[in-house]
Amino acid sequence: MSQRKLYKIIFYNQDEIFEIYAAHVYPSEMYGFIEVEQLTFGERSQVLVDPGQEKLRTEFDGVKRTWIPMGAVVRIDEVEQVGMGRVSSVKNGVTPFPGNSGRNNT
C-alpha cells in the first residue's frame, strides 16, 4: 500500500511567514504561481491556543485551492506527517527579495 504524499510549504505573505501543509503542490497554468490543494491542518490542542495557528486556520477556512507566487516561496518539503502550520512575523524588518517594505533605499 502506497503512502499518501504530503508537502510542507513555507512562503512570505504581507510581511509574515506562512507554513502550511497540503496533499498536492504543482506549477500553475497561471505563469509565476504554484497551485496548492487539499490543505491539511494538525490537531488542535484543547489546552493551548497558538495565535499563529488560529490565524492560519481563519485565513484558509473554506479554501479548496490556493495560488502562491513562486517568488514568495521559501521552501517546499515532502514530509511524512502533518506538523503544526503557523503564521509568524518577519523579524527585524527583513523582507524577502524583491520587496522593500516601502523603504527608500537611496
N, C-alpha and C positions, 0 to 999 in steps of 0.2 A: 504494500500500500504506500503510495507516494505522499510525502508530507507537503502540506499547503505552504506556498511561499508567502513570506511576509517581509515588508520593507519598512525601514525607518528613514524618514525624510526630514532633514534639517534645512530650514530656509529662513531668510530675512523677510520681514513684512512690517513696514512703517516703524522703524527703529525698535523692533522686537525680533527675537529669535524664536521660531516655532519649531517644535519637534513633534511630528505626527507619525502614525503607523497606518499602513494601508496594504491591501492584498494585491493591488495592481498599480504599476507605475510604468508609463511608456511615453515616447515622444508624441506630441500632439500634432494634429493636422494644422493647427494654428502655429505659424512659424514663431519660434523662440519660446515655446512653452512646453512643459511636461504635463501630462494628464495623470491624475491620481484618483483611483476609485476604491470603493469599499473601505472607507476609513474605519479604523478599529481603535477602541479606547480600552485602557486597562480597567481593572476592577476598582470601584470606588471604595474608599475606606469609610466606615461609619463613624470613626473616632476623629480623624484628622481631615481637614478640608484644605487642599492646596489651591490657593487663588489662581495660580497659573494654569493648573489643570482644569479648574472650573471655567476659566476664560476660554480655554481651548474647546471645551465641550459646548459652550454657548456659541462660540464663533462658527463651529461646524455643525450645529444642530440642524438636522434635516438635509444636509448636503450629501448628495449621491456621488458627485464627481466634482473635482476642482482642478483648475489650471494654474500652475505656478510658473512664473517667468524663469527661464533657465539661468539668467544672471543672478537671481535671488537664491538659488540652490547652493548650499554649502556642501552637502554630502547626502548620499543615498546608500544605505547598507541593507543587505539581505540579512535578516535576523531569524532566530528560531522561535522566539516568543514575543508577545506584546509587552512592551515596557510601559512606563507611565509617561504619556505625552505631556508636554508642558509649553508654556509661553514664558519667556523671560526678557527683561530689558537688555538692550545693548549697553555694555558697561563703558564708562569713561568717555561717552560721546563718540565712540568709534563707530563709524558707519561702513557698510560694505562698499567696495568699488562697484559702480562708478558714482554713487551718491555723494553729496557733500553736505547734506543736512542744512542747507540754506546758508552756510558759511561763505564768506567772501575770502577766497584763497589768494588775493593779490597783496 
